[in-house]
């Protein structure tokens, strides 16, 4: 299997990197945190104009019609810059859920606005601490009404609607809910990463539209495999950003008349992170090329989570005391790495998924 990017994919990656270099500079990130805004509308608008928000949405629904790998590469560059936009929530989760679970008519209703960026969506699955496989669900759908609560929901404060994982007559189902209803309440939650806000959403017999294209636990599991793969790229990008931030600092910083980066202990530490990053990147690329492969998705999720947390932590440590200050840039990656480590379930949860998938592969009768 070749993981070499095509010329078009490389150009796409470079384009996203250039946009982030202009609109996601550390000074901008600090301003967004201090102003408690948390996201940059100008960057979102530019991404919409460039077609990035509809990269993997079919052309018939206003998108560009690219593949999963192109969407993943965009997410990787956004992760490298800790870009302050709800791209993962709206484009990687909500839009992908609608693509997989909606009828053609429903896709035509919801996807064009997501592709243009005129509306923002999110995906609500969590009901407090737990993993993607946590059951039963207390949020329920009856007819065209939904009741229950979801928390934490990423980017819920800026979303116009959300795709909700709920129970309908004992079966997992997905429903779209407009968030401007009187029967929907949103409460902002304090979070570790102030560039990706979360909220609790409460549904009190609110209007909803059930996605009738597909439903059931198998569909939901496949969706989470897709989410895990796409987020693995964001984590790989973040790990790259943290690693090269540490490298640049250790080349500039001098101790006892020598570059900090010239010391063997520092070189070995950076080399170990690079080796782990290469493995995580290969696992993510394999997962992107293997849709529907739970083993590949879980492996990518576990490896990318571990390397991003390691890179972010070591980046902070190698900066020394200044790394813990507001003026240093280390905290952007440290916050994001800790958030993403739990946003789709912990490493332990995905390890359980991996073990079950390997057992099912070894004994097909077990899955049946």
N, C-alpha and C positions, 0 to 999 in steps of 0.2 A: 504494500500500500504506500503510495507516494503522498507526502504531505507538502510538496512544493506548491506554493501559491502561483496562480496564473498571473499574467501581467495585469489583467483587469482587477483581480483581487488585491494585488499589491498597490495599485493606484487608488482603490477604494480605501484601503488602510491608511495610505499617506494623506488622502484628503481629510479623513476624520481626524487624524493626528494634527493636521494644520489648523482645522477648525477649533480643536481643543486648545492648542497652543495660544490661540487668540482669545478665546472666550472662557477658559477654565484655568487661568493663571492663579497662583497661590494668593495674590492680593485680592483677586475677585472672590475666591473661596472664603477668605477671612471676612470680607465685607458682607457676604451673604449670611455668614454665621452671626456676626455682631448685629446685623439688622433683623435677624430671625426670619429671613425670607426663605432660605434653604434651597432655592432653585433659581436658575437663570433663564428668564423668559426669552431673552435675545438669542441665546444659544439654541433653545428649542425651536425658535422661529427659523433660524438659519438651517438647522437640520431638516426641518420640514421643506424648506425651499430647495434643498439639495436632494430631496427624495430619500433621505436616510431613515425617516420614520416609517416609510412604507417599503423598505428594502425587500422584505420577504412577503409582502402582501401582493396577491395576484394583480396584474395590470387591469383586469376587468373590474376590480374594486378600487381603483385609484392608486395602486402601488406600483412598484418597479418590477416585481416578479423575480427577484433574485432568490438564491437558495439559502439553506440553513447556515452554511459556512460563511457566507457574506454577512448575514445577520450577526453571527458569532464574532466575526472580525471587527465589526462596528462596536460591539459590546466590549471587546478586548481593549480597544483604544480608549473608550470612555472610562474603563477601569483604570488604565494607566494614568489618566489625568484626574481621577476621582471627579468626573464631570458631574456638575450639579443639575441634572435633568432626570425626569421620571421615565427614562427610556426603558429600563428593565421592566418596570411595573406595567407600563402602557403597551409597549411594542413587543417585548419578549414574553410577557405573561398574558395580558388580557387579549391582545390581538391573536396570539397563537392559540389561546383557548377557543376563541370564536372561530378561527380557521378549522380547528379540529372537531368542534362539537356543534356548530351551528348549521342550519340549513342554508342553501344558496341564497334564499330570500333574506334570511337574517344576516348573512355575511354582507350582502349588498346594503343592508340597513346600517350596520355598525362599522364596517371596516374603512369606508372612504374617509370618514372624519378622523380616524386614527392615523391613516396614511398621510393625510395633509397636516396633522398636528393641530387642527382647529378644536379638537376635543381630546381630553386626556382620560385614560381609564386606568384601573388597577385591578388586581386579582385578590380576592379575600378568601382565604382558606383557614387560617389559624383561629382557634378559639381558646387562646391562652397557651401556656407551655405545652409542648408536645411535638410530635413529628408529623410529616405528611400522611402517615398511615393511621394517625390517631382516630379512633372511632369509639362510640357512635357520634354523629354530628347533632348538636343541639339546634342548629339553624335549620328550619324546615320550610318547605314549599308546599302550599295547598292551593291548587288551581293556579291563579295568576297572582298569588300573594305570598309574601315571605316574612318570616318572623325569626328573631334570634339576634345574636351579636357575634361580631368578628373582631378579634384583636390579637396582635397588632397587624394593621393593614398598611403596607408601605405607600407613601405618597397619596394617602386618602384625602389629605387636606386640599390638594390641588386637582383631584380627579373630578370629572363630570359624571362618570358612571363607573360601575364596577361589575366584574364577573364574580359571582359568589358560588362557592362550593357548598351545597346544602343537601339535605335528605328529603327525598320525595317518595313516600310509601315504602320506606326501607331501602331505597336505592340511591346511590350517589348521583347527583345531577348538578348541572351548572345553569345559573340564571343570571340575566343581566338586570341590574337595578339602577335606575336614575337616582342620583344622590341629592337632588334638589327638592325632594318630596318632604312634606311635613311629617310623614311617618318614618323618616330616616334621620337619625341623630349621629353627629360626629363629635368626638372628644379627642383633642390632641394629646398625645402621650409624650412624656419626657423621654428622650432617647440619647444614646451614647454618640451616635453619628448625627450631628446637626445639619448635615447636608442631604440627609434622606429621612424626612419626617415620617412618623407613623401616627396612626389614630385608631381609636375604637369606633366601630360603626355598629349602630343598633337599628334593627328593622322591626317596626311595630305594625305588622300586617301591611307592609308596603307593597306597592305594585311592582311586579317583576315580569320578565319574559323568559320563559324556560328555553334553553337552547335545545332544539328538538332533533338536531342532526345525529347526535350520539350521546350516550350516557352510560353510567355504570362504573364500577371500581376499576375495571381494566382501562377504560378511557382516561380516567383521572390519573392512574399510575403512569400511563404513557405520557401524559402531559407533564407530570413531575420529572420524568426522565428528560424531557425536552428542556424544562426550566433548569434542571441541574447542569445539563450540558452547556446551555447558554451562560449560566452564571459562572461556570468553571472558566470560561474565557474572560469574564470580567475579573475574576480572581487572578488568573494568570497575568493579565494586563497590569493589575495592581501590584502583583509581586515583581514584575519587571520594573515598574516605576519606583518601587521602594528599593530594589536592589541597585539600580543605577543611581539613585539619589545617594545611597550609602557609598557606592564606588566613587562618585564625583567628590563627595566630602572627604573621603580618606585620601584622595590624591591631592586635595588642596590643603588639608590640615597637616601641619608639621609638629612633631614632638621630638625633643632632644636633637634637633637639627636634621631630622629625617621625615619623609612623608609617612603619615600614619599607615597608608596602604602598603608600604614597603615591608612592614613587619609580617613575619610568617604566620602568626596566629590570625591576623586580620585577613591575609590573602587566603588562607585555608577556609576561613568562615565564609567569605564571599564566594569562593569556588564551590563549597558545599551547597550553598543556596542556588547557584547557577545550575549545578547538576540536577538538583531536585526540580528546579524550574523547567529544565529541558524535558524531564520525564513527565511532569504535569502537563506541559504544553502538548507533548505527543499523545497523552491520554485524552486530552480535550479534543484534539484533532481527530483521533480515532472515534470518539463518541459522536462528533458532528458528522462523520462519514458513515456512521452505523445507526441511523434512526431506528428506534424501537428496541435497541439493545440495552437492557437494564444493567447488565454487567458493565458495559462500557460507560454508561452514564454515571453509575455509582462510583466506579473507579476514578473517573474524571473529577467528580465532586469531592471525593476524599483527598485525592492528591493536590488539587488546586487549593482546597481549604488549608491544608497543612503548610504548603509552601508560602501562601500569602501571609498567614499568621507568623511564620518564621521570618520571612523577609521584612515584614513590618516591625517586628520586635527587634530584630538585629539592627535594622536601620536606626532605630531609636537609640539602641545601646551604643552603636559605633559613633553616634554624634556626641556621646557623653552627656554632660549636664545640660548643654544647650538644646539637646534633642527633646527635653521635657518642657521647653518653653513655648509660649504662644507664637513667638517670632519664628521659630523653626518650622519646617514643613512636614516633619515626621508624623505629626498627629493626624494629618489627613488620611494617610494610609493606615495608621494604627487603628483609628476609629472604624474605617470602612472594613478592614480585615476582621475585626471583632464582630461587627454587625453581620457581615456575609457568612461568617462561620455558623450562624444560627438561623439565618433568615429562611432557609428551606429545610430546616432540621439539622441536627448536630452531626458531627462525624460518626458518633456512636449509632445514630439512627440510620445513616446511610451505610454503615458497616453491616448492620442487620439486614438491610435491603440487599447488599452484595452477597452476604452469606446465603440468604434464601434463594437468590437468583442462581448462584452456583450450585446449590443443592438441587434445584429444579432442573438445571441443565444436566446434572449427573444422573438424575432419576426422574425422567419425564412423567412417570406415573404419579410422582409426588405433587406436581403442579395440578394434575387433573383431579 
